[in-house]
Amino acid sequence: VNMTGAVATIDSKSLASRPISNISQGLQGLAPGVTVTNAGGQPGQDTGKLLIRGLGSFNASSPMVLIDGVEGAMDVVDPNDIESISVL
């Protein structure tokens, strides 16, 4: 109900205007504090690594992703099926 801190919301119009093949590529540059890195470049291995506000402690730097209230990987979701993305 009450939330303190920074929240960024990305709507479907922002994602639809970009030529992306997965969600992690689409988040680059749309939300403050979100960094997407891609060290590969191999076909099929183009999912980016997300960092939110830098590295986390104890090497736990990957964010938790909830899809309709269930934890999962966001790159398995079709970008056209997303209404909005919130970064807390």
Biotite code that builds the C-alpha atoms (Angstrom):
import biotite.structure as struc

atoms = struc.array([
    struc.Atom([0.000, 0.000, 0.000], chain_id="A", res_id=1, res_name="VAL", atom_name="CA", element="C"),
    struc.Atom([2.670, 2.507, 1.044], chain_id="A", res_id=2, res_name="ASN", atom_name="CA", element="C"),
    struc.Atom([5.963, 2.496, -0.777], chain_id="A", res_id=3, res_name="MET", atom_name="CA", element="C"),
    struc.Atom([9.081, 4.493, -0.140], chain_id="A", res_id=4, res_name="THR", atom_name="CA", element="C"),
    struc.Atom([11.830, 4.720, -2.700], chain_id="A", res_id=5, res_name="GLY", atom_name="CA", element="C"),
    struc.Atom([12.170, 5.213, -6.404], chain_id="A", res_id=6, res_name="ALA", atom_name="CA", element="C"),
    struc.Atom([9.794, 3.544, -8.851], chain_id="A", res_id=7, res_name="VAL", atom_name="CA", element="C"),
    struc.Atom([10.134, 3.752, -12.631], chain_id="A", res_id=8, res_name="ALA", atom_name="CA", element="C"),
    struc.Atom([7.320, 2.575, -14.897], chain_id="A", res_id=9, res_name="THR", atom_name="CA", element="C"),
    struc.Atom([7.747, 1.718, -18.563], chain_id="A", res_id=10, res_name="ILE", atom_name="CA", element="C"),
    struc.Atom([4.574, 1.411, -20.604], chain_id="A", res_id=11, res_name="ASP", atom_name="CA", element="C"),
    struc.Atom([3.870, -0.698, -23.661], chain_id="A", res_id=12, res_name="SER", atom_name="CA", element="C"),
    struc.Atom([4.087, 2.317, -25.996], chain_id="A", res_id=13, res_name="LYS", atom_name="CA", element="C"),
    struc.Atom([7.740, 2.847, -25.051], chain_id="A", res_id=14, res_name="SER", atom_name="CA", element="C"),
    struc.Atom([8.561, -0.799, -25.745], chain_id="A", res_id=15, res_name="LEU", atom_name="CA", element="C"),
    struc.Atom([6.553, -0.927, -28.993], chain_id="A", res_id=16, res_name="ALA", atom_name="CA", element="C"),
    struc.Atom([8.492, 1.977, -30.470], chain_id="A", res_id=17, res_name="SER", atom_name="CA", element="C"),
    struc.Atom([11.802, 0.067, -30.239], chain_id="A", res_id=18, res_name="ARG", atom_name="CA", element="C"),
    struc.Atom([13.035, -2.741, -32.522], chain_id="A", res_id=19, res_name="PRO", atom_name="CA", element="C"),
    struc.Atom([13.742, -5.339, -29.819], chain_id="A", res_id=20, res_name="ILE", atom_name="CA", element="C"),
    struc.Atom([13.744, -9.125, -29.726], chain_id="A", res_id=21, res_name="SER", atom_name="CA", element="C"),
    struc.Atom([13.685, -9.498, -25.933], chain_id="A", res_id=22, res_name="ASN", atom_name="CA", element="C"),
    struc.Atom([12.707, -7.446, -22.898], chain_id="A", res_id=23, res_name="ILE", atom_name="CA", element="C"),
    struc.Atom([16.173, -6.881, -21.460], chain_id="A", res_id=24, res_name="SER", atom_name="CA", element="C"),
    struc.Atom([17.242, -5.073, -24.642], chain_id="A", res_id=25, res_name="GLN", atom_name="CA", element="C"),
    struc.Atom([14.129, -2.902, -24.476], chain_id="A", res_id=26, res_name="GLY", atom_name="CA", element="C"),
    struc.Atom([14.816, -1.697, -20.933], chain_id="A", res_id=27, res_name="LEU", atom_name="CA", element="C"),
    struc.Atom([18.156, -0.115, -21.833], chain_id="A", res_id=28, res_name="GLN", atom_name="CA", element="C"),
    struc.Atom([17.858, 3.648, -21.496], chain_id="A", res_id=29, res_name="GLY", atom_name="CA", element="C"),
    struc.Atom([14.199, 3.709, -20.443], chain_id="A", res_id=30, res_name="LEU", atom_name="CA", element="C"),
    struc.Atom([14.499, 3.471, -16.651], chain_id="A", res_id=31, res_name="ALA", atom_name="CA", element="C"),
    struc.Atom([16.973, 5.402, -14.500], chain_id="A", res_id=32, res_name="PRO", atom_name="CA", element="C"),
    struc.Atom([19.415, 3.208, -12.621], chain_id="A", res_id=33, res_name="GLY", atom_name="CA", element="C"),
    struc.Atom([18.971, 0.208, -14.951], chain_id="A", res_id=34, res_name="VAL", atom_name="CA", element="C"),
    struc.Atom([22.043, -0.991, -16.838], chain_id="A", res_id=35, res_name="THR", atom_name="CA", element="C"),
    struc.Atom([21.888, -3.765, -19.421], chain_id="A", res_id=36, res_name="VAL", atom_name="CA", element="C"),
    struc.Atom([25.132, -5.429, -20.504], chain_id="A", res_id=37, res_name="THR", atom_name="CA", element="C"),
    struc.Atom([25.594, -8.017, -23.209], chain_id="A", res_id=38, res_name="ASN", atom_name="CA", element="C"),
    struc.Atom([28.937, -9.768, -23.346], chain_id="A", res_id=39, res_name="ALA", atom_name="CA", element="C"),
    struc.Atom([28.004, -12.361, -25.948], chain_id="A", res_id=40, res_name="GLY", atom_name="CA", element="C"),
    struc.Atom([26.542, -11.571, -29.302], chain_id="A", res_id=41, res_name="GLY", atom_name="CA", element="C"),
    struc.Atom([25.981, -15.173, -30.315], chain_id="A", res_id=42, res_name="GLN", atom_name="CA", element="C"),
    struc.Atom([22.663, -15.912, -32.010], chain_id="A", res_id=43, res_name="PRO", atom_name="CA", element="C"),
    struc.Atom([20.113, -17.049, -29.445], chain_id="A", res_id=44, res_name="GLY", atom_name="CA", element="C"),
    struc.Atom([22.338, -15.894, -26.571], chain_id="A", res_id=45, res_name="GLN", atom_name="CA", element="C"),
    struc.Atom([21.517, -12.199, -26.782], chain_id="A", res_id=46, res_name="ASP", atom_name="CA", element="C"),
    struc.Atom([19.771, -11.774, -23.442], chain_id="A", res_id=47, res_name="THR", atom_name="CA", element="C"),
    struc.Atom([21.309, -8.975, -21.449], chain_id="A", res_id=48, res_name="GLY", atom_name="CA", element="C"),
    struc.Atom([22.390, -9.021, -17.826], chain_id="A", res_id=49, res_name="LYS", atom_name="CA", element="C"),
    struc.Atom([20.393, -6.516, -15.777], chain_id="A", res_id=50, res_name="LEU", atom_name="CA", element="C"),
    struc.Atom([21.895, -4.414, -13.015], chain_id="A", res_id=51, res_name="LEU", atom_name="CA", element="C"),
    struc.Atom([19.628, -2.126, -11.025], chain_id="A", res_id=52, res_name="ILE", atom_name="CA", element="C"),
    struc.Atom([21.464, 0.680, -9.246], chain_id="A", res_id=53, res_name="ARG", atom_name="CA", element="C"),
    struc.Atom([24.836, -1.071, -9.500], chain_id="A", res_id=54, res_name="GLY", atom_name="CA", element="C"),
    struc.Atom([26.113, -4.351, -8.110], chain_id="A", res_id=55, res_name="LEU", atom_name="CA", element="C"),
    struc.Atom([24.401, -5.913, -5.131], chain_id="A", res_id=56, res_name="GLY", atom_name="CA", element="C"),
    struc.Atom([26.034, -7.242, -2.034], chain_id="A", res_id=57, res_name="SER", atom_name="CA", element="C"),
    struc.Atom([27.379, -10.780, -1.745], chain_id="A", res_id=58, res_name="PHE", atom_name="CA", element="C"),
    struc.Atom([27.460, -11.135, -5.563], chain_id="A", res_id=59, res_name="ASN", atom_name="CA", element="C"),
    struc.Atom([23.653, -11.230, -5.666], chain_id="A", res_id=60, res_name="ALA", atom_name="CA", element="C"),
    struc.Atom([23.286, -8.665, -8.413], chain_id="A", res_id=61, res_name="SER", atom_name="CA", element="C"),
    struc.Atom([20.495, -10.186, -10.503], chain_id="A", res_id=62, res_name="SER", atom_name="CA", element="C"),
    struc.Atom([17.065, -8.643, -9.861], chain_id="A", res_id=63, res_name="PRO", atom_name="CA", element="C"),
    struc.Atom([13.983, -10.635, -8.922], chain_id="A", res_id=64, res_name="MET", atom_name="CA", element="C"),
    struc.Atom([11.430, -10.610, -11.736], chain_id="A", res_id=65, res_name="VAL", atom_name="CA", element="C"),
    struc.Atom([7.738, -11.166, -11.010], chain_id="A", res_id=66, res_name="LEU", atom_name="CA", element="C"),
    struc.Atom([5.413, -11.955, -13.905], chain_id="A", res_id=67, res_name="ILE", atom_name="CA", element="C"),
    struc.Atom([1.777, -11.657, -12.829], chain_id="A", res_id=68, res_name="ASP", atom_name="CA", element="C"),
    struc.Atom([2.912, -12.267, -9.240], chain_id="A", res_id=69, res_name="GLY", atom_name="CA", element="C"),
    struc.Atom([5.057, -15.338, -10.011], chain_id="A", res_id=70, res_name="VAL", atom_name="CA", element="C"),
    struc.Atom([8.861, -15.301, -10.117], chain_id="A", res_id=71, res_name="GLU", atom_name="CA", element="C"),
    struc.Atom([10.270, -16.030, -13.573], chain_id="A", res_id=72, res_name="GLY", atom_name="CA", element="C"),
    struc.Atom([12.541, -14.923, -16.399], chain_id="A", res_id=73, res_name="ALA", atom_name="CA", element="C"),
    struc.Atom([11.313, -11.880, -18.278], chain_id="A", res_id=74, res_name="MET", atom_name="CA", element="C"),
    struc.Atom([13.022, -12.771, -21.542], chain_id="A", res_id=75, res_name="ASP", atom_name="CA", element="C"),
    struc.Atom([10.595, -15.668, -22.097], chain_id="A", res_id=76, res_name="VAL", atom_name="CA", element="C"),
    struc.Atom([7.675, -13.212, -22.309], chain_id="A", res_id=77, res_name="VAL", atom_name="CA", element="C"),
    struc.Atom([6.709, -11.797, -25.689], chain_id="A", res_id=78, res_name="ASP", atom_name="CA", element="C"),
    struc.Atom([7.354, -8.013, -25.668], chain_id="A", res_id=79, res_name="PRO", atom_name="CA", element="C"),
    struc.Atom([3.969, -7.477, -27.352], chain_id="A", res_id=80, res_name="ASN", atom_name="CA", element="C"),
    struc.Atom([2.165, -9.047, -24.362], chain_id="A", res_id=81, res_name="ASP", atom_name="CA", element="C"),
    struc.Atom([3.476, -6.549, -21.799], chain_id="A", res_id=82, res_name="ILE", atom_name="CA", element="C"),
    struc.Atom([1.267, -3.746, -20.548], chain_id="A", res_id=83, res_name="GLU", atom_name="CA", element="C"),
    struc.Atom([3.831, -2.132, -18.250], chain_id="A", res_id=84, res_name="SER", atom_name="CA", element="C"),
    struc.Atom([7.086, -2.813, -16.370], chain_id="A", res_id=85, res_name="ILE", atom_name="CA", element="C"),
    struc.Atom([7.829, -1.364, -12.931], chain_id="A", res_id=86, res_name="SER", atom_name="CA", element="C"),
    struc.Atom([11.383, -1.116, -11.595], chain_id="A", res_id=87, res_name="VAL", atom_name="CA", element="C"),
    struc.Atom([11.539, -0.695, -7.828], chain_id="A", res_id=88, res_name="LEU", atom_name="CA", element="C"),
])
